[in-house]
Amino acid sequence: MESKGTSKKKGKRKNPSNLVKRGRIYHVRYYVDGAEKWQSTKKTSIKEATQIANTIINGIKSRDPDIVQVIERANRRKHISTFGDLQEAYEKHWRMQGIGSGPRQWNALMRVLRATVGDVDIGKLKLDMLTRDLVKDYQLKQVSAARGEKAQISARRTANSNMNKARAVFSGRAMEAYAGLVLPDLEGFLKCPAVLADTVQYVRRPTELVERTIRLGRELRNTDPDLYQCFLCSYDLALRANESANMRWEWLVKDRVGWLVQVAMTPDWKGPKGSQGSVSVSDEVAQQLLAWRQPGNPYVLPKSTHSARYKLVTCRFAGWMRSIGWDKEVYKTCAHELRKLMGSRWYTVQGPAVASANLRHGNVAVTCKYYAVLDHRPAPLTFEQANGCEASAHVMPPRPPLALVQHGNVDERRA
């Protein structure tokens, strides 16, 4: 018979004392200068977690530089700033820079957070919750709550719009104002792709509405000079609303070729992404702009503050466009609709390269995707034009569209 003392019971393997399981992930616990520290091993296997834990502990004892850097990063994460700190810094930034859309961008960030964390005191929450998972959770809740095809299209637009505005809180210039804050890694929050939008390409606007808008817009020159300046900036220069509000007279210059507007080239304002560049304008447009120049006002639009100029474009000028037929439910941003109209005309008349340059897009592919509304077959160059004889060059009128009449397997083109 076996003696009682010789038998060994098989039991569960005990975790090392410096490893603690939280959920499925093992964390290593250690002490530095008497203070308890925790660090994730990012492993679910006890064997792999033990190896990482031993490496961390040995690194602490030997003061390994890489291990010390990881520990300092983990300690720094505990002192990450709160949304209350961020709001205070961002409010100072937008007031100092005169950013009229600053409050809207902050409110969009709050909408994203409330949709995911609920009705809590957001000011006390730490910024490390701005992750890729937060963005995906917000997008899922926005789209899944919509019922019906139209409602889902609207929900996707809303989700993308709110995320774009919320991310603007962390623009390049804003980040310079956060020097006193301790920020987490925001790459996941900023780089998470938008939900698929259904209507991204440019859609041809009704011809009657377009013609009426241009005709009544030109008549504003005699009835409302302020709105006419907005019309020139939004249509003839194809500026975005924020660019119109920031346009200065020093942007308008004349060289040996002609007039051009150097957008966002002033040293004290860099402008949003995609703004840098120039727009070629005709002599007539330049003279009409200069006719309304006010002495002592460096800005084109006749308002004293950026907020007032931005509101002039997005509220009063938009109200005028609504009054002549631009439906709010169909066309979300009125001033940008005029930019699209001029962009499509540049594309049709002068080609994608010229349109991309004037619209200041990052590449021609963006212009081709969103502004390609080529209604007519492009006219060929004359022999003189093809050989570079600019003196005889002239703009040929566009040909009428070709109608396709199908007979069996053959397509006959009729002018």
URUR-V650146 format. One line per field, one symbol per residue. phi: phi as a letter, one per 20 degrees, with the letter a starting at -180 (. if undefined). burial: I if it has 24 or more other C-alpha atoms within 12 Angstrom, else O. A space follows every 10 residues. Layout:
# URUR-V650146
phi=???
burial=???
This chain:
# URUR-V650146
phi=.fffeefcee cffffgfedc edmdeededb cclnefccbf emcdefffff ffffffffff felggfffff ffffffffdf feffffffff ffffffemef egffffffff fffffddnec ffgefeffee cfffffffff fffffednff ffffffffff fffffffffd fgffffedfe eddefdfffe dfffffeecd ffdffggfff ffffffffff gedbgfffff ffffefelef gffffdfdff feccdfeqeb defldffebe nfgnefqccf cfffffffff fdfdfndfdf fecedfgfff fgfedfffff fffdpefffe dfdfgfffff fffffgffed nfffffffem efbffffffd cfcfecffff ffffffenef fefbeeffff feeddecmdd ddedf
burial=OOOOOOOOOO OOOOOOOIII IOOOOIIIII OOOOOOIIII IOIOOIOOII OIIIOIIOOI OOOOOOOOOO IOOOOOIOOI IIIOIIIOII IOIIOOOIII IIIIIIIIII IIIOIIOOOO OIOOOIIIII IOOIIIIIII IIIOOOOOOO OIIIIIIIII IIIIIIIIII IOOIOOIIOO IIIIOIOOII OOOIIOOOOO OIOOOOOOOI OOIIOOIIOO OOOOIIIIII IIIIIIIIII IIIIIIIIIO IIIOOOOOII IIIIIOOOIO IIOOIIIIII IOOOIIOOII OIIOOOOOII IIIOOIIIII IIIIOOIIOI IIOOOIOOOO OOIIIIIIII IIIIIIIIIO IIIIIIIIII IOOOOIIIOI IIIIOOOOOO OOOOOOOOOO OOOOOOOOOO OOOOOOOOOO OOOOO
